[in-house]
């Protein structure tokens, strides 16, 4: 698959880069970090000792998009580009070679390679575990977590990724960035424990399909709200660092979140446990190596106490972590 990385990425892919920042950095940092607390004891010591690196590199895949155009297709999958049927997944081959034979590689890159990117990163992580390659384990875990989280965003799985086809431009950032940044203090983050994934590619397609099924609700709920919400109260001036910009108002965000019936919160929880499950499954498939031997710098007493406190909060559905 990746010998074709030098192919020119389509204009569709460039639009995704310009208009969409998957989940926003806010959520990517958070879900990668909280996924560490879904892991079993045999893995948790290693991942907790490196939790800051796992967190920091949660957005590295997004940053690469701005310097490497071939990175762009890894973040989305336009399922409805292949069929206008209610469930286009029924016609899309899961195996890369079969999909390439049916549609051409140019077409696959044009419409995004997210499920296959998850598969590629998964087996890269398996190999890193087998090689006891600490650096590659951590970087690949972070990257894999990013792509798995992307797959949980409904607008990453449709052509109308920013509402540009329905006069709803800006909805992408509203759903995946503005809502969680504004309302996440109310969210319940506890997602349970990581579980074994039998087939990483099949699971990647399952996640994408579940997101696709929610895309229409993401769009229709906002359309209905926009028709009834006072237009002079839809936007507000919001401070972003040293800048003040126009963004969706808190009142509009609260109303939209209510219309979605907590979808954003549920997709964040699903991201957390699925990230942890991919990490855990890769470790199992690698023969369950002793990760404690790979801990280069054990946590100090104070650091360990802080991590245990953070884990206790996670089990209550809360987080102590404050994003960058």
Secondary structure, 3 states (H helix, E strand, C coil): CHHHCCCCCCHHHHHHHHHCCCCHHHHHHHHHHHHHHHCCHHHHHHHHHCHHHHHHHHHHHHHHCCCCHHHHHHHCCCHHHCCCCCCHHHCCCCCHHHHHHHHCHHHHHHHCCHHHHHHHHHHHHHHHHHHCCHHHHHHHHHHHHHHHHHHCCHHHCCCCCCCCCCCCCCHHHHHHHHHHHHHHHHCCCCCCCCCCCCCHHHHHHHHHHHHHHHHHHHHHHHHHHHHHCCHHHCEEEEEECCEEEEEECHHHHHHHHHHHCCHHHHHHHHHHHHHHHHHHHHHHHCCCCCHHHHCCCCCCHHHHHHHHHHHHHHHCCCCCCCCC
